[in-house]
Amino acid sequence: MRNYGRIVQDMIQYATTLPPSVERDSLEVYIALCMRQRNLTWNRDQEAGVQRVREDILRLSNGQLKCKSAAFERFMAQPNASLIQKKKKKDGK
């Protein structure tokens, strides 16, 4: 998954070493937000859905990160409006 980059992969690997806690849940949310933003950058025609990000995190963590916390659902439920606006300004549309 080259579109996410090595840093995101390293963050996922670090998150798998943490015990289940608030810190791990917060890191999952941050990773998911980074992945959603990068996916939007690489795939301009489609919006990065929550389900796709969740599946990619699950795949990259070899099933260790489930992304089922309440914080994950709350933050990922927010629309990509701010990300889309930045992209439109950059593209000049």
Order of alpha helices (4+ residues) and beta strands (2+ residues): alpha-alpha-alpha-alpha-alpha
